[in-house]
């Protein structure tokens, strides 16, 4: 593409050639420009007429001048920017287009069940994923997400990363809250690093059981059954419910640890762990609750927690999330 072409200013190649001809030959008769006309002479005549309408040529048939580029170019650029701004405003508010298309579609509208309802159930996981994609694409200001997983499957991690980076590329603020044990999973850790580098804010909680997605503080998704996310999700736009979920997210966020601080932590060598401490560390990175970890380690809850405290001290970690990350980076789990 010729970066010096005036096409970006809305001129055709013929119009530009004629304008440049009169820049080089000011005050000459109009007919002398016929040498730069295309084979179709009528196109050249129309080009001259349009240049006169744009005030890029002035004078008469016998003596024609081109407008000074210092005046012409900024004016044309301004007109193109005005046109672009009008188009952008139309694209920002696509509701008239959606309304027109929906009137031609089935009576249910977009095909998403419960649209406009205070609360609706999406029991088909394909519907859940379609709604998440729709909300992610339409998000304009902020996305809040809690992910209470020890690890994401490779398919879900790739899908989540695609949506995350798509939001970030549009300048949407993304905040993600994850469980500390997830840092022990290489795929999940790699996704979180990409998110952080892409501009997302990520925090890590020692314990996290709530799955929440909130878009622009206007719409939210939560699982129908927190113990079995495969059963689908509840979707709501009801302001009171959405506000309550935002409040819950903010409380969890305030109590969590910044991911950036964890990945920047010192990773030097530390004292050797005992076999019991190594067992507790491994269980801690896999279990979401202390009671579960204590049972798997076959020790009392008090003893289990004491060993966790010792492991954190030996690793130089401030909390369990940081301990899990440091242990993973050193190959201990």
Residue pairs with C-beta under 8 A, 6 or more apart in sequence:
5 13
5 16
6 15
6 16
6 19
6 76
7 13
7 16
8 80
9 73
9 76
9 77
9 80
10 76
10 79
10 80
11 19
11 76
12 47
14 36
14 37
14 38
14 43
14 44
14 47
15 47
15 50
15 51
15 56
17 36
18 33
18 36
18 37
18 44
18 47
18 48
18 51
18 57
19 51
19 56
19 57
19 66
19 72
20 66
21 33
21 36
22 28
22 33
22 57
22 64
22 65
22 66
23 66
23 69
25 32
26 65
26 66
27 59
27 63
27 64
27 65
28 63
28 64
29 61
29 62
29 63
29 64
30 48
30 60
30 61
30 62
30 64
31 61
33 44
33 48
33 64
34 41
34 44
36 44
37 43
37 44
37 45
37 47
38 44
48 57
51 57
52 58
54 76
55 67
56 66
56 67
56 72
57 64
57 65
57 66
57 67
58 64
58 65
58 67
59 65
66 72
102 109
102 110
105 111
109 115
112 127
112 130
112 131
112 134
113 120
113 121
113 122
113 127
114 120
114 121
114 122
114 235
116 237
118 236
118 237
118 238
118 241
119 234
119 235
119 236
119 238
119 241
120 234
120 235
120 236
121 224
121 232
121 233
121 234
121 235
122 128
122 131
122 221
122 232
122 233
122 234
122 235
123 224
123 231
123 232
124 232
125 230
125 232
127 232
128 221
128 232
128 233
129 159
131 221
131 233
131 235
132 163
132 213
132 221
133 163
135 213
135 215
135 219
135 221
136 143
136 163
136 166
136 167
136 215
137 166
138 215
139 167
139 170
139 172
139 215
139 216
140 170
140 172
140 216
141 172
141 173
141 216
142 172
142 173
142 174
142 175
142 214
142 215
142 216
142 217
143 167
143 172
143 173
143 174
143 175
143 213
143 214
143 215
143 216
144 175
144 212
144 213
144 214
144 246
144 249
145 174
145 175
145 176
145 177
145 212
145 213
145 214
146 176
146 177
146 178
146 208
146 210
146 211
146 212
146 249
146 252
147 176
147 177
147 178
147 179
147 182
147 208
147 211
148 179
148 208
148 209
148 210
148 211
148 288
149 178
149 179
149 182
149 188
150 179
150 181
150 182
150 184
150 185
150 286
150 288
151 182
151 185
151 187
151 188
152 160
152 182
152 185
152 187
152 188
152 191
154 187
157 187
157 188
157 191
160 191
161 191
161 194
161 195
164 174
164 176
164 191
164 195
164 198
164 200
165 194
165 195
165 198
167 174
168 174
168 195
168 198
168 199
168 200
173 201
174 195
174 199
174 200
174 201
175 200
175 201
175 202
175 203
175 249
175 253
176 192
176 195
176 200
176 201
176 202
176 203
177 202
177 203
177 204
177 205
177 208
177 249
177 252
177 253
177 256
178 188
178 192
178 202
178 203
178 204
178 205
178 208
178 259
179 204
179 205
179 207
179 208
179 288
180 204
180 205
180 206
180 207
180 208
180 319
180 320
180 321
180 322
180 324
181 284
181 285
181 286
181 287
181 288
181 324
182 188
182 189
182 192
182 204
183 189
183 192
183 204
183 262
183 321
183 324
183 325
183 328
184 285
184 286
184 324
184 325
184 327
184 328
184 333
186 328
189 325
189 328
192 202
192 259
193 263
195 202
196 202
196 259
196 260
196 263
202 258
202 259
202 260
203 253
203 256
203 257
203 258
203 259
204 256
204 257
204 258
204 259
204 262
204 321
204 322
204 325
205 252
205 255
205 256
205 257
205 321
206 319
206 320
206 321
207 288
207 289
208 252
208 288
209 226
209 288
210 222
210 226
210 248
210 252
211 222
211 223
211 226
211 229
212 220
212 221
212 222
212 245
212 248
212 249
213 220
213 221
213 222
214 220
214 242
214 245
214 246
214 249
217 242
217 243
217 246
218 237
218 242
219 235
219 236
219 237
219 242
220 235
220 236
220 237
220 241
220 242
220 245
221 233
221 234
221 235
222 233
222 234
222 245
223 229
223 231
223 232
223 233
223 234
224 231
224 232
224 233
224 234
225 231
236 242
257 318
257 319
257 321
257 322
261 322
262 321
262 322
262 325
263 325
265 316
265 317
265 322
265 325
265 326
266 316
267 326
267 329
267 330
270 314
270 315
270 316
271 314
273 281
273 311
273 314
273 332
276 307
277 307
277 310
277 311
277 314
278 332
279 297
280 293
280 297
280 304
280 307
280 308
280 311
281 311
281 323
281 327
281 332
281 333
282 333
283 293
283 296
283 297
284 293
284 308
284 311
284 320
284 323
284 324
285 324
285 327
285 328
285 333
286 293
286 296
287 293
287 296
290 301
290 304
290 305
290 308
291 301
293 304
294 300
294 301
294 303
294 304
294 305
297 304
297 307
299 307
308 320
311 317
311 323
312 318
312 319
312 320
312 322
312 323
315 322
315 323
315 326
315 327
316 326
317 323
317 326
324 333
327 333
